[in-house]
Amino acid sequence: MGAEPLDEWQGTLASALEWWRDAGVDMLVEEEPREWLTRAAPPLEAATASPAVTAPVAEVLPDTLDAFLEWRLGDTAPEAGWMSPRFAPTGPADAEWVLLTDMPEPEDSDRLLGGAPGRLLDRMLAAVGLSRESVYVLGLAVGRPMTGRIPPEREARLIELAHHHLSLLKPRKLLLLGQAASRVVPETNGGSVSDSIRAVNQFGAKTMVVATFHPRFLLERPVAKSEAWKHLLLMSRGPSE
């Protein structure tokens, strides 16, 4: 008899649970009413937080020739890892003629364009009344890669730096030595040399540009020397009227 109240209470509870289960309620719910069909908004932190996006910072190259050359020959230059000597340009910064070569020669020791190619260049300049000391000579690359060719993946960067270098010089006459150097100017852009002179306004001044053969090419193919002579005369005398 003492167990009857307990049995009755358990039966009542079981009946209530069975009723709620039949009604579809099979989990605990909050006491406060809730809009179950409304999608909950994300927490404020999650809604407002987003990965920080920083715009790339454009590189600012030194705007004076001395500072640029110091940077150009420093440890952050594209050629710094080439494990080869690096050569500064030679000649006066205000020279009328600027000569752009592709890279140092294997024989270079104290300046750009040494050895046999340099001796030929000296004779070419002397033929039009110039000397190495009267022209400004720079390289597209300040060092020589082991392959002897400008790495394709570096070319665009080296052209960009050559453009900046020339903008600091504002040359009146620009002689491009060889195919790689000719890519610096879109009007020549690596094409075959031609008996024409081009006026460009890309370096802060009007510049007369002629693309010619590199001295090392002329040593290999002397037959092209007559064409190179025409290019020198064209640069020296200017376009015919």
N, C-alpha and C positions, 0 to 999 in steps of 0.2 A: 504493500500500500504506500510506503514512503517513496517509492520510485515513480508513482503515477504523475505527480506535477512535473518532474523533469522530462518524462517521456512526452507529456503534452506540449511542453515548451519546445522541445526539439522538433516535434511534428509540425508545430506552427511555423517555426523558422524554415524548415525544409519546404513547406508549402509555399512560403513567401518567395524563397529563392527560385523555386520551380516556376512560379508565376513570372518573375522578372526574366528568367531565361527564355520562357515562351514568348515574352514581349520583345526579345532580341537584345536585351542588355546582358552582356557576358563579360564586362570589365568594370573596374572601378571608375567613377567619374567624379569631377570636381563638384563641390556644392554650389558654386556660382554658375549661372546659366552661360552658355557659350554658343556662338554662331559657328557650328561645325562645318557649314558649307562655304564659309568665307576664308579665303587663303590668308594665312597669317603673314604680316609684314616682317621682313628680316630685321634683326636687331639693328639699332642705329649705327653701331660700329661697323657692322658688315655692309650696310647700305652705303655708307659714306667712304669707307676705306677702299682705296684702289692703289695698285702699284704705282710708285712714283715714276713718272716718265720725264726724263731729262733730255732736252734737245742737244744733239751733238754740237760741241764747241768747235767752231771753225778755227783752224790753225792760223796763227798770225806770224808770218815770216818777218825777220828783221828788216827794217825799212831803210837802213843805211848799208852802203857797200861793205864797209869794214866789218860791221856786225854780222852781215849775212855770210861773208867769207869765213869768219870765225865759226859760225854755226855750221856752214857747209862742210868744213873740214873736221868737225867735232865728232863725238861718239854717237850722236843720234842721226847722223847722215845715213842715207840709204846704203852707201858703200862701206859703212863702218865694219861690217862683218865679212868683207871680201878677202881679208888677210893679204892685202897688197898695198904698196905705197900709195899715198894720195898726194895729188899735185894741185897747188893753187894756180890760178890764172897768172899770166905774165903780161907786162906792158902797162902803159898809162891808161887810167880809167877814162880819160877824155880823148882817147885816140879816135881818129876819123874812121879807121878800119877796125872792125872786130871780126876775128876768125873763130869759128866754132868747129871743133873736132869732136869725134865721138868719145874717145877715151885715151889715156896715156899709152904710149908705145912700149913694147917689151924692153927696149933699150933705154928708156927714160930714166934719168938718175937725178938731175937737178932741176929740170923744167919739162913742161909739156912739149911734145913733138921733138924728141931727140933722135939720135941715130941717123940712119940713112933717110927716112922720111923727113926729118927736120932739116937736114942739109939740102934736100931738094926744095923744101919750102923756102928756105933762105934764098936760094937762087931765083925762085919764082918771084919773090917779093922784090929782090934787087932789080929784076928786069923791068919793074914798073916804078922804080925809084923809092922803094920802101925797104925797111929793115925790120928784123924781129923786135927791136927795141921801140919801134914807132907804131906797132900794132898791138892790140889787146887780144890775147889768145886764151880761150877757156875751153874746157871739156864738158860735154854732156854728162859724162861720168868723171868724177875726180879720181877714181881708182880703176884699175883694169881687172875685169873678172877673169877667172881662170880659163874660161872657154874662149876668151878673146872676142866675145859678142855681148851686146847689151842684153841682159835677161828680159824676156818679153814681159814678165810680171812686174818689172821695175821701170819699164820704159816710160809709161804715162807719168809716173812720179818724177822721173828725171827731166822729162820735157817741161813739166810744171815748174820745176826749180830753175831750169834754164830760162824760161819765160820771165820769171821773177828777176833773175840775174840780169838779163838784158834790159828789163824795165828800169833797173837801177843805173844802167850804163847809158841808156837812150842813144844807141849807136846811129851814126849817119849812114854807114855802109857796113853790111853784114855779109861775110863770105862763109858759106856753109860747105864744109869739107866732108864729102861722102854722104851716103844714103841715110845713115842713122841721124846725122846732124840735120839733114834737110827736113826731117819730120817735125822739127821744132816750129817751122813756119807752114801753116796750112796751104799757102799758095804753092809751095814746093812739095811738102808732105811725102817725102820718100820716093818721089817719082824719078825718072831718069833725068839727067841734067839736060839743059837746053840752052840755046844761045839767046837768052832773054834775061832782062833785069826787071825786077818787080818792086814796086813801091808799096810798102805796108805801113800801117799806123797801129801797131800792136804794142809798142814798147815806150809809149809816151812821147814819141817823136816820129817824124816821117823818116823811114829807113829804106834805103835801097838794098835789095837782097839779090844775091846771085848764088846759085848752087853749082858746085863744081866737083871734080873728082878729088878723092883723098890722095895725098902724096904717096901713100903706100900702094894704092891702086896704080898710080902712074909708074911706079918702079916695076910693077909686075907687067904692065901693058904700056910700054913707052909710046905706042902708036897713038894713045889718047892725049899725049902732051900738047899736040896742036890745038885740040879742043879746049884744054885747060888754059892755054895761052889766050884764046879768044875770050874766055870768061874773065880772065884778069884784066884784059883791055876793056872789056865791057864795064867792069866795076870801076876801073881807073878813069875812063873817059865819060862814063854815063851813057844813057840811051841816046841814040842818034835822033836828030830832029826830023 
